[in-house]
Amino acid sequence: MKKQQVDHALLAAGRITGEKQFIIIGSQSLHGKYPDVADEILTSFEVDLIATKDTDRAAWLNVIGVDSPFHESFGFYVDPVDEKTATLPKGWKGRLVNLPAGDTGGVRGLCLEPHDLAIAKYVAAREKDLAFTRELARRRIVLQEKLLSLLEQTPIDEPLRVRIRELIAADFSKR
């Protein structure tokens, strides 16, 4: 997805819910720090949004969700999520990155910092997530040392932490 599509999703989400701010937690949050990131790294067609003021309104976003007329018309959709959707390191909210200004009708997007995003992807560990983390490492968007530091601040059990350390090491050895 392009940043303009993320902007369009925020505009629509704001109009539907009346919310003026959303947190973007999926791969599209990379647009916060890298609004011109290459399309091939952002292959998903959804924008994962958390409503920050009235979390109950997030369900209203299903009208622009998967298989909706919005999705059919524009080729992308909004996935309403909550803070429990992703496992993130402690302090992630303090590292949120503002989505650069765009045509959002005044709706603000706050994006995961790329290292927090990568940790969430390592925890989820779906094949598409691991392909994404490999690309983040290959393109030097994330640093190995910072990932390892944030991993220690992530509320997961030790066997999973060990497995993620191995995944991080593998991603950086392939560069």
MODELLER restraints for C-alpha pairs under 7 A, 6 or more apart:
rsr = mdl.restraints
at = mdl.atoms
rsr.add(forms.Gaussian(group=physical.xy_distance, feature=features.Distance(at['CA:1:A'], at['CA:39:A']), mean=6.23, stdev=0.5))
rsr.add(forms.Gaussian(group=physical.xy_distance, feature=features.Distance(at['CA:1:A'], at['CA:42:A']), mean=5.84, stdev=0.5))
rsr.add(forms.Gaussian(group=physical.xy_distance, feature=features.Distance(at['CA:1:A'], at['CA:43:A']), mean=6.50, stdev=0.5))
rsr.add(forms.Gaussian(group=physical.xy_distance, feature=features.Distance(at['CA:1:A'], at['CA:44:A']), mean=6.88, stdev=0.5))
rsr.add(forms.Gaussian(group=physical.xy_distance, feature=features.Distance(at['CA:1:A'], at['CA:45:A']), mean=6.41, stdev=0.5))
rsr.add(forms.Gaussian(group=physical.xy_distance, feature=features.Distance(at['CA:2:A'], at['CA:39:A']), mean=6.71, stdev=0.5))
rsr.add(forms.Gaussian(group=physical.xy_distance, feature=features.Distance(at['CA:3:A'], at['CA:31:A']), mean=6.23, stdev=0.5))
rsr.add(forms.Gaussian(group=physical.xy_distance, feature=features.Distance(at['CA:3:A'], at['CA:35:A']), mean=5.91, stdev=0.5))
rsr.add(forms.Gaussian(group=physical.xy_distance, feature=features.Distance(at['CA:6:A'], at['CA:47:A']), mean=6.81, stdev=0.5))
rsr.add(forms.Gaussian(group=physical.xy_distance, feature=features.Distance(at['CA:7:A'], at['CA:102:A']), mean=6.10, stdev=0.5))
rsr.add(forms.Gaussian(group=physical.xy_distance, feature=features.Distance(at['CA:7:A'], at['CA:103:A']), mean=5.84, stdev=0.5))
rsr.add(forms.Gaussian(group=physical.xy_distance, feature=features.Distance(at['CA:7:A'], at['CA:104:A']), mean=5.18, stdev=0.5))
rsr.add(forms.Gaussian(group=physical.xy_distance, feature=features.Distance(at['CA:8:A'], at['CA:104:A']), mean=6.32, stdev=0.5))
rsr.add(forms.Gaussian(group=physical.xy_distance, feature=features.Distance(at['CA:9:A'], at['CA:78:A']), mean=6.59, stdev=0.5))
rsr.add(forms.Gaussian(group=physical.xy_distance, feature=features.Distance(at['CA:10:A'], at['CA:104:A']), mean=5.84, stdev=0.5))
rsr.add(forms.Gaussian(group=physical.xy_distance, feature=features.Distance(at['CA:10:A'], at['CA:107:A']), mean=6.30, stdev=0.5))
rsr.add(forms.Gaussian(group=physical.xy_distance, feature=features.Distance(at['CA:11:A'], at['CA:104:A']), mean=4.37, stdev=0.5))
rsr.add(forms.Gaussian(group=physical.xy_distance, feature=features.Distance(at['CA:11:A'], at['CA:105:A']), mean=5.64, stdev=0.5))
rsr.add(forms.Gaussian(group=physical.xy_distance, feature=features.Distance(at['CA:11:A'], at['CA:107:A']), mean=6.25, stdev=0.5))
rsr.add(forms.Gaussian(group=physical.xy_distance, feature=features.Distance(at['CA:13:A'], at['CA:61:A']), mean=6.35, stdev=0.5))
rsr.add(forms.Gaussian(group=physical.xy_distance, feature=features.Distance(at['CA:14:A'], at['CA:20:A']), mean=5.94, stdev=0.5))
rsr.add(forms.Gaussian(group=physical.xy_distance, feature=features.Distance(at['CA:14:A'], at['CA:107:A']), mean=6.04, stdev=0.5))
rsr.add(forms.Gaussian(group=physical.xy_distance, feature=features.Distance(at['CA:17:A'], at['CA:57:A']), mean=5.95, stdev=0.5))
rsr.add(forms.Gaussian(group=physical.xy_distance, feature=features.Distance(at['CA:17:A'], at['CA:60:A']), mean=6.64, stdev=0.5))
rsr.add(forms.Gaussian(group=physical.xy_distance, feature=features.Distance(at['CA:19:A'], at['CA:53:A']), mean=6.85, stdev=0.5))
rsr.add(forms.Gaussian(group=physical.xy_distance, feature=features.Distance(at['CA:20:A'], at['CA:106:A']), mean=6.84, stdev=0.5))
rsr.add(forms.Gaussian(group=physical.xy_distance, feature=features.Distance(at['CA:20:A'], at['CA:107:A']), mean=4.49, stdev=0.5))
rsr.add(forms.Gaussian(group=physical.xy_distance, feature=features.Distance(at['CA:20:A'], at['CA:108:A']), mean=6.00, stdev=0.5))
rsr.add(forms.Gaussian(group=physical.xy_distance, feature=features.Distance(at['CA:21:A'], at['CA:51:A']), mean=6.84, stdev=0.5))
rsr.add(forms.Gaussian(group=physical.xy_distance, feature=features.Distance(at['CA:21:A'], at['CA:52:A']), mean=6.19, stdev=0.5))
rsr.add(forms.Gaussian(group=physical.xy_distance, feature=features.Distance(at['CA:21:A'], at['CA:107:A']), mean=5.49, stdev=0.5))
rsr.add(forms.Gaussian(group=physical.xy_distance, feature=features.Distance(at['CA:21:A'], at['CA:108:A']), mean=4.54, stdev=0.5))
rsr.add(forms.Gaussian(group=physical.xy_distance, feature=features.Distance(at['CA:21:A'], at['CA:109:A']), mean=5.82, stdev=0.5))
rsr.add(forms.Gaussian(group=physical.xy_distance, feature=features.Distance(at['CA:22:A'], at['CA:49:A']), mean=5.98, stdev=0.5))
rsr.add(forms.Gaussian(group=physical.xy_distance, feature=features.Distance(at['CA:22:A'], at['CA:50:A']), mean=5.42, stdev=0.5))
rsr.add(forms.Gaussian(group=physical.xy_distance, feature=features.Distance(at['CA:22:A'], at['CA:51:A']), mean=4.89, stdev=0.5))
rsr.add(forms.Gaussian(group=physical.xy_distance, feature=features.Distance(at['CA:22:A'], at['CA:52:A']), mean=5.56, stdev=0.5))
rsr.add(forms.Gaussian(group=physical.xy_distance, feature=features.Distance(at['CA:22:A'], at['CA:108:A']), mean=6.43, stdev=0.5))
rsr.add(forms.Gaussian(group=physical.xy_distance, feature=features.Distance(at['CA:22:A'], at['CA:109:A']), mean=5.19, stdev=0.5))
rsr.add(forms.Gaussian(group=physical.xy_distance, feature=features.Distance(at['CA:22:A'], at['CA:110:A']), mean=6.24, stdev=0.5))
rsr.add(forms.Gaussian(group=physical.xy_distance, feature=features.Distance(at['CA:23:A'], at['CA:49:A']), mean=5.59, stdev=0.5))
rsr.add(forms.Gaussian(group=physical.xy_distance, feature=features.Distance(at['CA:23:A'], at['CA:50:A']), mean=5.00, stdev=0.5))
rsr.add(forms.Gaussian(group=physical.xy_distance, feature=features.Distance(at['CA:23:A'], at['CA:51:A']), mean=6.70, stdev=0.5))
rsr.add(forms.Gaussian(group=physical.xy_distance, feature=features.Distance(at['CA:23:A'], at['CA:52:A']), mean=6.81, stdev=0.5))
rsr.add(forms.Gaussian(group=physical.xy_distance, feature=features.Distance(at['CA:23:A'], at['CA:109:A']), mean=5.80, stdev=0.5))
rsr.add(forms.Gaussian(group=physical.xy_distance, feature=features.Distance(at['CA:23:A'], at['CA:110:A']), mean=4.66, stdev=0.5))
rsr.add(forms.Gaussian(group=physical.xy_distance, feature=features.Distance(at['CA:23:A'], at['CA:111:A']), mean=5.82, stdev=0.5))
rsr.add(forms.Gaussian(group=physical.xy_distance, feature=features.Distance(at['CA:24:A'], at['CA:47:A']), mean=6.94, stdev=0.5))
rsr.add(forms.Gaussian(group=physical.xy_distance, feature=features.Distance(at['CA:24:A'], at['CA:48:A']), mean=5.60, stdev=0.5))
rsr.add(forms.Gaussian(group=physical.xy_distance, feature=features.Distance(at['CA:24:A'], at['CA:49:A']), mean=4.86, stdev=0.5))
rsr.add(forms.Gaussian(group=physical.xy_distance, feature=features.Distance(at['CA:24:A'], at['CA:50:A']), mean=6.56, stdev=0.5))
rsr.add(forms.Gaussian(group=physical.xy_distance, feature=features.Distance(at['CA:24:A'], at['CA:109:A']), mean=6.55, stdev=0.5))
rsr.add(forms.Gaussian(group=physical.xy_distance, feature=features.Distance(at['CA:24:A'], at['CA:110:A']), mean=5.97, stdev=0.5))
rsr.add(forms.Gaussian(group=physical.xy_distance, feature=features.Distance(at['CA:24:A'], at['CA:111:A']), mean=4.89, stdev=0.5))
rsr.add(forms.Gaussian(group=physical.xy_distance, feature=features.Distance(at['CA:24:A'], at['CA:112:A']), mean=6.70, stdev=0.5))
rsr.add(forms.Gaussian(group=physical.xy_distance, feature=features.Distance(at['CA:25:A'], at['CA:48:A']), mean=5.73, stdev=0.5))
rsr.add(forms.Gaussian(group=physical.xy_distance, feature=features.Distance(at['CA:25:A'], at['CA:49:A']), mean=6.55, stdev=0.5))
rsr.add(forms.Gaussian(group=physical.xy_distance, feature=features.Distance(at['CA:25:A'], at['CA:111:A']), mean=6.28, stdev=0.5))
rsr.add(forms.Gaussian(group=physical.xy_distance, feature=features.Distance(at['CA:25:A'], at['CA:112:A']), mean=5.71, stdev=0.5))
rsr.add(forms.Gaussian(group=physical.xy_distance, feature=features.Distance(at['CA:26:A'], at['CA:47:A']), mean=6.69, stdev=0.5))
rsr.add(forms.Gaussian(group=physical.xy_distance, feature=features.Distance(at['CA:26:A'], at['CA:48:A']), mean=5.35, stdev=0.5))
rsr.add(forms.Gaussian(group=physical.xy_distance, feature=features.Distance(at['CA:27:A'], at['CA:42:A']), mean=6.60, stdev=0.5))
rsr.add(forms.Gaussian(group=physical.xy_distance, feature=features.Distance(at['CA:28:A'], at['CA:42:A']), mean=6.75, stdev=0.5))
rsr.add(forms.Gaussian(group=physical.xy_distance, feature=features.Distance(at['CA:28:A'], at['CA:47:A']), mean=6.13, stdev=0.5))
rsr.add(forms.Gaussian(group=physical.xy_distance, feature=features.Distance(at['CA:29:A'], at['CA:111:A']), mean=4.57, stdev=0.5))
rsr.add(forms.Gaussian(group=physical.xy_distance, feature=features.Distance(at['CA:29:A'], at['CA:112:A']), mean=5.57, stdev=0.5))
rsr.add(forms.Gaussian(group=physical.xy_distance, feature=features.Distance(at['CA:30:A'], at['CA:114:A']), mean=6.11, stdev=0.5))
rsr.add(forms.Gaussian(group=physical.xy_distance, feature=features.Distance(at['CA:31:A'], at['CA:37:A']), mean=6.87, stdev=0.5))
rsr.add(forms.Gaussian(group=physical.xy_distance, feature=features.Distance(at['CA:31:A'], at['CA:99:A']), mean=6.60, stdev=0.5))
rsr.add(forms.Gaussian(group=physical.xy_distance, feature=features.Distance(at['CA:32:A'], at['CA:97:A']), mean=5.60, stdev=0.5))
rsr.add(forms.Gaussian(group=physical.xy_distance, feature=features.Distance(at['CA:32:A'], at['CA:98:A']), mean=5.71, stdev=0.5))
rsr.add(forms.Gaussian(group=physical.xy_distance, feature=features.Distance(at['CA:32:A'], at['CA:99:A']), mean=4.18, stdev=0.5))
rsr.add(forms.Gaussian(group=physical.xy_distance, feature=features.Distance(at['CA:32:A'], at['CA:100:A']), mean=6.34, stdev=0.5))
rsr.add(forms.Gaussian(group=physical.xy_distance, feature=features.Distance(at['CA:32:A'], at['CA:111:A']), mean=5.37, stdev=0.5))
rsr.add(forms.Gaussian(group=physical.xy_distance, feature=features.Distance(at['CA:33:A'], at['CA:97:A']), mean=6.66, stdev=0.5))
rsr.add(forms.Gaussian(group=physical.xy_distance, feature=features.Distance(at['CA:41:A'], at['CA:132:A']), mean=6.85, stdev=0.5))
rsr.add(forms.Gaussian(group=physical.xy_distance, feature=features.Distance(at['CA:41:A'], at['CA:135:A']), mean=6.94, stdev=0.5))
rsr.add(forms.Gaussian(group=physical.xy_distance, feature=features.Distance(at['CA:45:A'], at['CA:76:A']), mean=4.62, stdev=0.5))
rsr.add(forms.Gaussian(group=physical.xy_distance, feature=features.Distance(at['CA:45:A'], at['CA:77:A']), mean=6.45, stdev=0.5))
rsr.add(forms.Gaussian(group=physical.xy_distance, feature=features.Distance(at['CA:46:A'], at['CA:76:A']), mean=5.53, stdev=0.5))
rsr.add(forms.Gaussian(group=physical.xy_distance, feature=features.Distance(at['CA:46:A'], at['CA:77:A']), mean=4.84, stdev=0.5))
rsr.add(forms.Gaussian(group=physical.xy_distance, feature=features.Distance(at['CA:46:A'], at['CA:78:A']), mean=5.40, stdev=0.5))
rsr.add(forms.Gaussian(group=physical.xy_distance, feature=features.Distance(at['CA:46:A'], at['CA:79:A']), mean=6.20, stdev=0.5))
rsr.add(forms.Gaussian(group=physical.xy_distance, feature=features.Distance(at['CA:47:A'], at['CA:77:A']), mean=6.38, stdev=0.5))
rsr.add(forms.Gaussian(group=physical.xy_distance, feature=features.Distance(at['CA:47:A'], at['CA:78:A']), mean=4.83, stdev=0.5))
rsr.add(forms.Gaussian(group=physical.xy_distance, feature=features.Distance(at['CA:47:A'], at['CA:79:A']), mean=5.86, stdev=0.5))
rsr.add(forms.Gaussian(group=physical.xy_distance, feature=features.Distance(at['CA:48:A'], at['CA:78:A']), mean=6.05, stdev=0.5))
rsr.add(forms.Gaussian(group=physical.xy_distance, feature=features.Distance(at['CA:48:A'], at['CA:79:A']), mean=4.71, stdev=0.5))
rsr.add(forms.Gaussian(group=physical.xy_distance, feature=features.Distance(at['CA:48:A'], at['CA:80:A']), mean=5.92, stdev=0.5))
rsr.add(forms.Gaussian(group=physical.xy_distance, feature=features.Distance(at['CA:48:A'], at['CA:81:A']), mean=6.19, stdev=0.5))
rsr.add(forms.Gaussian(group=physical.xy_distance, feature=features.Distance(at['CA:49:A'], at['CA:78:A']), mean=6.89, stdev=0.5))
rsr.add(forms.Gaussian(group=physical.xy_distance, feature=features.Distance(at['CA:49:A'], at['CA:79:A']), mean=6.23, stdev=0.5))
rsr.add(forms.Gaussian(group=physical.xy_distance, feature=features.Distance(at['CA:49:A'], at['CA:80:A']), mean=5.16, stdev=0.5))
rsr.add(forms.Gaussian(group=physical.xy_distance, feature=features.Distance(at['CA:49:A'], at['CA:81:A']), mean=5.76, stdev=0.5))
rsr.add(forms.Gaussian(group=physical.xy_distance, feature=features.Distance(at['CA:50:A'], at['CA:58:A']), mean=6.82, stdev=0.5))
rsr.add(forms.Gaussian(group=physical.xy_distance, feature=features.Distance(at['CA:50:A'], at['CA:80:A']), mean=6.25, stdev=0.5))
rsr.add(forms.Gaussian(group=physical.xy_distance, feature=features.Distance(at['CA:50:A'], at['CA:81:A']), mean=5.36, stdev=0.5))
rsr.add(forms.Gaussian(group=physical.xy_distance, feature=features.Distance(at['CA:50:A'], at['CA:82:A']), mean=5.28, stdev=0.5))
rsr.add(forms.Gaussian(group=physical.xy_distance, feature=features.Distance(at['CA:51:A'], at['CA:58:A']), mean=5.65, stdev=0.5))
rsr.add(forms.Gaussian(group=physical.xy_distance, feature=features.Distance(at['CA:58:A'], at['CA:80:A']), mean=5.48, stdev=0.5))
rsr.add(forms.Gaussian(group=physical.xy_distance, feature=features.Distance(at['CA:59:A'], at['CA:80:A']), mean=6.42, stdev=0.5))
rsr.add(forms.Gaussian(group=physical.xy_distance, feature=features.Distance(at['CA:61:A'], at['CA:78:A']), mean=6.77, stdev=0.5))
rsr.add(forms.Gaussian(group=physical.xy_distance, feature=features.Distance(at['CA:61:A'], at['CA:80:A']), mean=6.00, stdev=0.5))
rsr.add(forms.Gaussian(group=physical.xy_distance, feature=features.Distance(at['CA:62:A'], at['CA:80:A']), mean=6.94, stdev=0.5))
rsr.add(forms.Gaussian(group=physical.xy_distance, feature=features.Distance(at['CA:64:A'], at['CA:70:A']), mean=5.21, stdev=0.5))
rsr.add(forms.Gaussian(group=physical.xy_distance, feature=features.Distance(at['CA:64:A'], at['CA:71:A']), mean=6.50, stdev=0.5))
rsr.add(forms.Gaussian(group=physical.xy_distance, feature=features.Distance(at['CA:64:A'], at['CA:77:A']), mean=5.85, stdev=0.5))
rsr.add(forms.Gaussian(group=physical.xy_distance, feature=features.Distance(at['CA:64:A'], at['CA:78:A']), mean=5.83, stdev=0.5))
rsr.add(forms.Gaussian(group=physical.xy_distance, feature=features.Distance(at['CA:65:A'], at['CA:71:A']), mean=6.60, stdev=0.5))
rsr.add(forms.Gaussian(group=physical.xy_distance, feature=features.Distance(at['CA:65:A'], at['CA:77:A']), mean=4.98, stdev=0.5))
rsr.add(forms.Gaussian(group=physical.xy_distance, feature=features.Distance(at['CA:65:A'], at['CA:78:A']), mean=4.83, stdev=0.5))
rsr.add(forms.Gaussian(group=physical.xy_distance, feature=features.Distance(at['CA:65:A'], at['CA:79:A']), mean=5.73, stdev=0.5))
rsr.add(forms.Gaussian(group=physical.xy_distance, feature=features.Distance(at['CA:66:A'], at['CA:77:A']), mean=5.69, stdev=0.5))
rsr.add(forms.Gaussian(group=physical.xy_distance, feature=features.Distance(at['CA:70:A'], at['CA:77:A']), mean=6.83, stdev=0.5))
rsr.add(forms.Gaussian(group=physical.xy_distance, feature=features.Distance(at['CA:71:A'], at['CA:77:A']), mean=4.96, stdev=0.5))
rsr.add(forms.Gaussian(group=physical.xy_distance, feature=features.Distance(at['CA:86:A'], at['CA:120:A']), mean=5.74, stdev=0.5))
rsr.add(forms.Gaussian(group=physical.xy_distance, feature=features.Distance(at['CA:87:A'], at['CA:120:A']), mean=5.39, stdev=0.5))
rsr.add(forms.Gaussian(group=physical.xy_distance, feature=features.Distance(at['CA:87:A'], at['CA:123:A']), mean=6.75, stdev=0.5))
rsr.add(forms.Gaussian(group=physical.xy_distance, feature=features.Distance(at['CA:88:A'], at['CA:116:A']), mean=6.26, stdev=0.5))
rsr.add(forms.Gaussian(group=physical.xy_distance, feature=features.Distance(at['CA:88:A'], at['CA:119:A']), mean=6.60, stdev=0.5))
rsr.add(forms.Gaussian(group=physical.xy_distance, feature=features.Distance(at['CA:88:A'], at['CA:120:A']), mean=5.53, stdev=0.5))
rsr.add(forms.Gaussian(group=physical.xy_distance, feature=features.Distance(at['CA:88:A'], at['CA:154:A']), mean=5.97, stdev=0.5))
rsr.add(forms.Gaussian(group=physical.xy_distance, feature=features.Distance(at['CA:89:A'], at['CA:116:A']), mean=6.55, stdev=0.5))
rsr.add(forms.Gaussian(group=physical.xy_distance, feature=features.Distance(at['CA:89:A'], at['CA:150:A']), mean=5.86, stdev=0.5))
rsr.add(forms.Gaussian(group=physical.xy_distance, feature=features.Distance(at['CA:89:A'], at['CA:151:A']), mean=6.67, stdev=0.5))
rsr.add(forms.Gaussian(group=physical.xy_distance, feature=features.Distance(at['CA:89:A'], at['CA:153:A']), mean=5.08, stdev=0.5))
rsr.add(forms.Gaussian(group=physical.xy_distance, feature=features.Distance(at['CA:89:A'], at['CA:154:A']), mean=4.00, stdev=0.5))
rsr.add(forms.Gaussian(group=physical.xy_distance, feature=features.Distance(at['CA:89:A'], at['CA:155:A']), mean=6.86, stdev=0.5))
rsr.add(forms.Gaussian(group=physical.xy_distance, feature=features.Distance(at['CA:90:A'], at['CA:153:A']), mean=5.49, stdev=0.5))
rsr.add(forms.Gaussian(group=physical.xy_distance, feature=features.Distance(at['CA:90:A'], at['CA:154:A']), mean=6.03, stdev=0.5))
rsr.add(forms.Gaussian(group=physical.xy_distance, feature=features.Distance(at['CA:92:A'], at['CA:116:A']), mean=6.58, stdev=0.5))
rsr.add(forms.Gaussian(group=physical.xy_distance, feature=features.Distance(at['CA:95:A'], at['CA:113:A']), mean=5.95, stdev=0.5))
rsr.add(forms.Gaussian(group=physical.xy_distance, feature=features.Distance(at['CA:96:A'], at['CA:110:A']), mean=5.91, stdev=0.5))
rsr.add(forms.Gaussian(group=physical.xy_distance, feature=features.Distance(at['CA:96:A'], at['CA:111:A']), mean=5.39, stdev=0.5))
rsr.add(forms.Gaussian(group=physical.xy_distance, feature=features.Distance(at['CA:96:A'], at['CA:112:A']), mean=5.04, stdev=0.5))
rsr.add(forms.Gaussian(group=physical.xy_distance, feature=features.Distance(at['CA:96:A'], at['CA:113:A']), mean=5.53, stdev=0.5))
rsr.add(forms.Gaussian(group=physical.xy_distance, feature=features.Distance(at['CA:97:A'], at['CA:110:A']), mean=5.57, stdev=0.5))
rsr.add(forms.Gaussian(group=physical.xy_distance, feature=features.Distance(at['CA:97:A'], at['CA:111:A']), mean=4.97, stdev=0.5))
rsr.add(forms.Gaussian(group=physical.xy_distance, feature=features.Distance(at['CA:97:A'], at['CA:112:A']), mean=6.21, stdev=0.5))
rsr.add(forms.Gaussian(group=physical.xy_distance, feature=features.Distance(at['CA:97:A'], at['CA:113:A']), mean=5.88, stdev=0.5))
rsr.add(forms.Gaussian(group=physical.xy_distance, feature=features.Distance(at['CA:98:A'], at['CA:109:A']), mean=6.16, stdev=0.5))
rsr.add(forms.Gaussian(group=physical.xy_distance, feature=features.Distance(at['CA:98:A'], at['CA:110:A']), mean=4.74, stdev=0.5))
rsr.add(forms.Gaussian(group=physical.xy_distance, feature=features.Distance(at['CA:98:A'], at['CA:111:A']), mean=6.10, stdev=0.5))
rsr.add(forms.Gaussian(group=physical.xy_distance, feature=features.Distance(at['CA:99:A'], at['CA:109:A']), mean=5.16, stdev=0.5))
rsr.add(forms.Gaussian(group=physical.xy_distance, feature=features.Distance(at['CA:99:A'], at['CA:110:A']), mean=5.74, stdev=0.5))
rsr.add(forms.Gaussian(group=physical.xy_distance, feature=features.Distance(at['CA:99:A'], at['CA:111:A']), mean=6.30, stdev=0.5))
rsr.add(forms.Gaussian(group=physical.xy_distance, feature=features.Distance(at['CA:114:A'], at['CA:142:A']), mean=6.64, stdev=0.5))
rsr.add(forms.Gaussian(group=physical.xy_distance, feature=features.Distance(at['CA:115:A'], at['CA:142:A']), mean=5.88, stdev=0.5))
rsr.add(forms.Gaussian(group=physical.xy_distance, feature=features.Distance(at['CA:115:A'], at['CA:147:A']), mean=6.01, stdev=0.5))
rsr.add(forms.Gaussian(group=physical.xy_distance, feature=features.Distance(at['CA:118:A'], at['CA:133:A']), mean=5.97, stdev=0.5))
rsr.add(forms.Gaussian(group=physical.xy_distance, feature=features.Distance(at['CA:119:A'], at['CA:147:A']), mean=6.93, stdev=0.5))
rsr.add(forms.Gaussian(group=physical.xy_distance, feature=features.Distance(at['CA:119:A'], at['CA:151:A']), mean=6.74, stdev=0.5))
rsr.add(forms.Gaussian(group=physical.xy_distance, feature=features.Distance(at['CA:121:A'], at['CA:129:A']), mean=5.08, stdev=0.5))
rsr.add(forms.Gaussian(group=physical.xy_distance, feature=features.Distance(at['CA:121:A'], at['CA:130:A']), mean=6.84, stdev=0.5))
rsr.add(forms.Gaussian(group=physical.xy_distance, feature=features.Distance(at['CA:121:A'], at['CA:133:A']), mean=6.96, stdev=0.5))
rsr.add(forms.Gaussian(group=physical.xy_distance, feature=features.Distance(at['CA:122:A'], at['CA:129:A']), mean=6.80, stdev=0.5))
rsr.add(forms.Gaussian(group=physical.xy_distance, feature=features.Distance(at['CA:122:A'], at['CA:130:A']), mean=6.50, stdev=0.5))
rsr.add(forms.Gaussian(group=physical.xy_distance, feature=features.Distance(at['CA:122:A'], at['CA:164:A']), mean=6.23, stdev=0.5))
rsr.add(forms.Gaussian(group=physical.xy_distance, feature=features.Distance(at['CA:134:A'], at['CA:171:A']), mean=5.12, stdev=0.5))
rsr.add(forms.Gaussian(group=physical.xy_distance, feature=features.Distance(at['CA:136:A'], at['CA:142:A']), mean=5.94, stdev=0.5))
rsr.add(forms.Gaussian(group=physical.xy_distance, feature=features.Distance(at['CA:137:A'], at['CA:171:A']), mean=6.16, stdev=0.5))
rsr.add(forms.Gaussian(group=physical.xy_distance, feature=features.Distance(at['CA:137:A'], at['CA:172:A']), mean=6.00, stdev=0.5))
rsr.add(forms.Gaussian(group=physical.xy_distance, feature=features.Distance(at['CA:138:A'], at['CA:175:A']), mean=5.20, stdev=0.5))
rsr.add(forms.Gaussian(group=physical.xy_distance, feature=features.Distance(at['CA:144:A'], at['CA:168:A']), mean=6.89, stdev=0.5))
rsr.add(forms.Gaussian(group=physical.xy_distance, feature=features.Distance(at['CA:144:A'], at['CA:172:A']), mean=6.95, stdev=0.5))
rsr.add(forms.Gaussian(group=physical.xy_distance, feature=features.Distance(at['CA:148:A'], at['CA:165:A']), mean=6.98, stdev=0.5))
